[in-house]
Amino acid sequence: MQIFLVLLLVIIGLTVLTSVCKVSPFVSFLVISICAGLLLGMPLMAIVKSLQKGVGDMLGSIIITLASGAMIGKLVANSGAATVIAEKVITICGQKYLSWGMMLTGLIIGIPLFYNVGFVLVIPIIFSLVYKYKLPVIPVAIPILAALSVAHSLLPPHPSPASLVGIFNASISKTFLYGMIVAIPAIVLAGPIFSKFLKHIKTGTSRFQFQETVQVENPPSLSVSIFSALMPIFLLLLTLLTSFVFKGNDIIEKVCDFINEPSILMLLSLLIVTFLLGKKQGMSIQDVMNTYDQGVREIATIILIIGASGGLKQILVDSKMSNEIATALQSIQIHPLVLAWLVAAIIRLFLGSATVAGLTAAGIIAPLIMQLDVDPNLVILAIGSGSIFCSHVNDTGFWMFKEYFNVSIKDTFLSWSLMETIVSVVGLAGVLVLSLFV
């Protein structure tokens, strides 16, 4: 009972500091980690060492992946590659299948782009189509935003799933593959299908002038744009195919394993994309590096939050509380994947941030999962699905949607919040079905 009381105090403390007191999640995590250590009876210097070790271990395993991913995403946006992809997909689909084209566009550009960047980037695309075809705004917007949300919560190299890969010692390639399998039905139901029921939602004139719209004189071709945006995926597929063809060749298999390491994979992708979308398009190295600086600055806060969450996780481990949590949770008669989803969903309701919810849930659920025969890649997807459950007033995404499309709070709940909930629940269902086969 004591361990769950401490956990409850941790969640309440994070909620109060971040939502009520408006304290930075980074600072909140550090303060709550120290308080948790004190409540658990850890010596003062042991708390300091655990905190430093947790932050260092967490960032050490993912910092290259996150920074490289942010740089690639920013260059994909600034070079015009994302706009090229969006316009081509929508042109091919036409008005009749517009919602499906928007869904596909959101998935393709959502893989490399950090969520907030992707959100802002697609807003002008949404409104240009609304004006062109004289369509209601929300049914056009929901499919592409649903795809962005799923990519953000389920697919590496986005911050939360990439961090969870490190926490659970999972495979980034398997997590991505399984994530795509789970993502497709979730996006279809929450996007094109759900959007058909939202034609009645009224929107006002947008308050924004879309200064963020990317206009470039020499945009890359469609093939270069897609190849660059999905570079990490292409490299993963190439190494997997090479390993299969040359199975038994130790040298080639070791090289492929080396490339498949998330940090190496993302660094190599970054170097290739630097040439394809940078130098080849006439950008100077200085301009490319300035773009990369912008990309890293946009995720600096997320990186700090992720590092601080590692400190909390380490406090739970070093205090031996994690073992007690695992023992207590094992007595609960519930599927471990459902439990992982439920813990993340509850924390999401309290804290708002999907990233913080996923990382906090991972710290709680990790010790249990390590003792059970559960695929860690599926655990990551279960937590990711739970972390986007029922976005409401304590989530920045809720307010971005409301303000950009100028809809009422009631209609934001009926559209945005319900869309996120559908994605979350269908995501869990997909994970449970997938668990029957892997």
Summary of the structure (lengths in Angstrom):
residues: 438
radius of gyration: 21.5
end to end distance: 34.6
largest distance: 65.4
contacts: 1644
relative contact order: 0.15
helix: 79%
strand: 0%
